[in-house]
Amino acid sequence: MEQSIKTVLVKQTIAHQQQQKENFQTALQIHQTIDLMCRIYVGSINFEIKEDTIRQAFTPFGPIKSVNLSWDPITNKHKGFAFIEYDIPEAAQLSLEQMNGVMMGGRNIKVGRPSNMPQAQPIIEKLAAEAHSFNRIYVSSIHTDLTENDVRSVFEAFGKISKCQLATESAKPGRHRGYGYLEYETPQAAVDGVSSMNLFDLGGQYLRVGKAITPPNISMAMATPATMPTAAAVAAAAVTAKITAMEVTGQDKPRQDKEKDSPTHEPKMKPPPIGLAVPTLGPGGIIQTTPVVPLPGVATQDSIPPPGLATSVGIMPVSAPPMPPVAGMKHESGHLIVVAPEPQKPPVPVGPPELTETQKNLVEEEASQTLDQQENITISGSNARHMMMQKLMRQKQESCVMVLRNMVGPEDLDEHLESEVTEECGLYGSVKRVVIYQERQGEEDDAEVIVKLFVEFVKTSEMQAAIGALNGRFFAGRVVRAQKYDEDMYEANDLSG
């Protein structure tokens, strides 16, 4: 019977560890996707605008976690684009819908998603499908003096509300953070609430209202699974072994009687896998515990890097904590002796193993990377078996885009210009695309309009050859300026640089 319990305990422990690993990987995928959905790209920013101005303009859509402007160390000015990270995905989505093309500092800013957003599309679509089954809407820019009952009374005009919840301020009990969620009983009520209440003046502040893009139980999906208590595992194994023994007693009894008569008979059992602590029955009915050996290649909670970091050294085995004492037992010289119950002492935590010098350097290097560099998270969808070990950063590709300035004016634009530029630049390499962009230099009707020609080559070397040949060249009485253009701004359709 004792060996049956041990066998079942080993199987249950292996299955539980595997389930925990799968649950953690799924939770990590969702967590990284949510982080990516909270970020937006803002381009074509006036060089005189500072971070506080950007924060003030985008705060009405929800709480902002960080604003990261890309700075040029030579000119000591920002490069005209930034990344904004919100606390919740709905705030990012709402600002993307309502701030794209808005005039700020004399320029129409461009708001979009990071360039690596399509990599997370499978999980985003899954979350959107789950959110679609709920009639939830997101409301921000709520006046601090308004209560949940005030908001409910205003939005109930469009349908019955099943739930209204405002995000509370932890530091100030009874106060909210200016945003929250409402859930209607019908889909049409949610649609009417969004269309009618968006930009509605309530208490001197314009509400920002949009459809929720994440399900309400997203926080539960991101929770880390808890470990199974040792006492529960042993009890479950004992019950399972008892039932199994009762089922096979009739078949195994003749064979067991025959083996029992043999004087040299000893029970046989397969050794437990490495990494499991299995109780054994010793002399005198004393339960002995075998030492725990870490299972190679199995990740524990302490060995998994946080979502913002990636490590190339693989998952390191960690020593498992000792088996916690069970009520009615105590440890003596590596044994468990049955005694009267006594108060339990908390187990002594076992810290992670010492890192080598190379591992410390890798962790410190990756921890120092900025939010701007983290815009290249790799999320591979539902079949991401190696997701936790993939690089969260991609190497920045060398630009293959050339911009031609002062080559033509607005009066020179015609239907043949694109083909003429493609033919001319084709002398230096394969041209993928030519973009003609007109940029007004002010809001006045008679403001100057300049024309930029963007030429995308297949290879960087071809782009460099074209720059060397065209820069400083005279064309129709103009001196052409050919320069390399930033790849990130070009991919984001930001041609204002």
Stockholm file with secondary structure:
# STOCKHOLM 1.0

chainA/1-497         MEQSIKTVLVKQTIAHQQQQKENFQTALQIHQTIDLMCRIYVGSINFEIKEDTIRQAFTPFGPIKSVNLSWDPITNKHKGFAFIEYDIPEAAQLSLEQMNGVMMGGRNIKVGRPSNMPQAQPIIEKLAAEAHSFNRIYVSSIHTDLTENDVRSVFEAFGKISKCQLATESAKPGRHRGYGYLEYETPQAAVDGVSSMNLFDLGGQYLRVGKAITPPNISMAMATPATMPTAAAVAAAAVTAKITAMEVTGQDKPRQDKEKDSPTHEPKMKPPPIGLAVPTLGPGGIIQTTPVVPLPGVATQDSIPPPGLATSVGIMPVSAPPMPPVAGMKHESGHLIVVAPEPQKPPVPVGPPELTETQKNLVEEEASQTLDQQENITISGSNARHMMMQKLMRQKQESCVMVLRNMVGPEDLDEHLESEVTEECGLYGSVKRVVIYQERQGEEDDAEVIVKLFVEFVKTSEMQAAIGALNGRFFAGRVVRAQKYDEDMYEANDLSG
#=GR chainA/1-497 SS CHHHHHHHHHHHHHHHHHHHHHHHHHHHHHHHHHHHHTEEEEESCCTTCCHHHHHHHHGGGSCEEEEEEEEETTTTEEEEEEEEEESSHHHHHHHHHHHTTCEETTEECEEECCTTGGGGHHHHHHHHHHHHTSCEEEEECCCTTCCHHHHHHHHGGGSCEEEEEEEECSSSTTCEEEEEEEEESSHHHHHHHHHHHTTCEETTEECEEEECCSCTTHHHHTSCCCCCCHHHHHHHHHHHHHHHHHHHHHHHHHHHHHHHHCTTCCCCCCCCCTTCCCEEECGGGCEEECCCCCCTTCCCTTTSCCTTCCCSSCCCCCCCCCCCCCTTEEEETTEEEECCCCCCCCCCCCCCCCCCHHHHHHHHHHHTCCTTGGGGCCCCCTTCTTGGGSCSCCCCCCCCEEEEESSCCGGGCCTTHHHHHHHHHTTSSCEEEEEEEEEESSSSTTCCEEEEEEEEESSHHHHHHHHHHHTTCEETTEECEEEECCHHHHHTTCCCC
#=GC SS_cons         CHHHHHHHHHHHHHHHHHHHHHHHHHHHHHHHHHHHHTEEEEESCCTTCCHHHHHHHHGGGSCEEEEEEEEETTTTEEEEEEEEEESSHHHHHHHHHHHTTCEETTEECEEECCTTGGGGHHHHHHHHHHHHTSCEEEEECCCTTCCHHHHHHHHGGGSCEEEEEEEECSSSTTCEEEEEEEEESSHHHHHHHHHHHTTCEETTEECEEEECCSCTTHHHHTSCCCCCCHHHHHHHHHHHHHHHHHHHHHHHHHHHHHHHHCTTCCCCCCCCCTTCCCEEECGGGCEEECCCCCCTTCCCTTTSCCTTCCCSSCCCCCCCCCCCCCTTEEEETTEEEECCCCCCCCCCCCCCCCCCHHHHHHHHHHHTCCTTGGGGCCCCCTTCTTGGGSCSCCCCCCCCEEEEESSCCGGGCCTTHHHHHHHHHTTSSCEEEEEEEEEESSSSTTCCEEEEEEEEESSHHHHHHHHHHHTTCEETTEECEEEECCHHHHHTTCCCC
//
